[in-house]
Amino acid sequence: MTDAGSSQRPGFTTVLVSTFTTVFLAELGDKTQLATLLLSAESGQPWLVFGGAALALICSSLVGVLVGRWLSSVLQPERLEQMAGLLMVGLGLWLGSQALQSVLHGHLL
C-alpha cells in the first residue's frame, strides 16, 4: 500500500548533500583517516597520500553504489531497509562484544 507521493525520488541537491554529510561524518576519526594521517606524516608527500586516499574512497564508494543499485532492483525498499538495519545492529553487537572482550582481557593480564 503506497501513496503517489512516496514514489517520487529526492532531488539532486538533497541526495548530494545527504550523501556528503553521511559519508563525511562516518569517515571522521575512523581507521582510514588515522592511516591517512600516518601515511602523510611518514611519506612527507601529503598530496600524493591525499590523491591515493581519495581514489581509494571513490573506488570503495563505487562498489557500494553498484551493489546498492543491484539490490534495489532485486529487493523492495522496505526489505532493503530492514536488512540494512539488521546488519547495523549485528555489527554494533559484534563490535561491542569485541570491545568488551578486549577490556576484560586487558584487566586479566
Secondary structure, 3 states (H helix, E strand, C coil): CCCHHHHCCCCHHHHHHHHHHHHHHHHCCCHHHHHHHHHHHHHCCHHHHHHHHHHHHHHHHHHHHHHHHHHHHHCCHHHHHHHHHHHHHHHHHHHHHHHHHHHHHHHHC
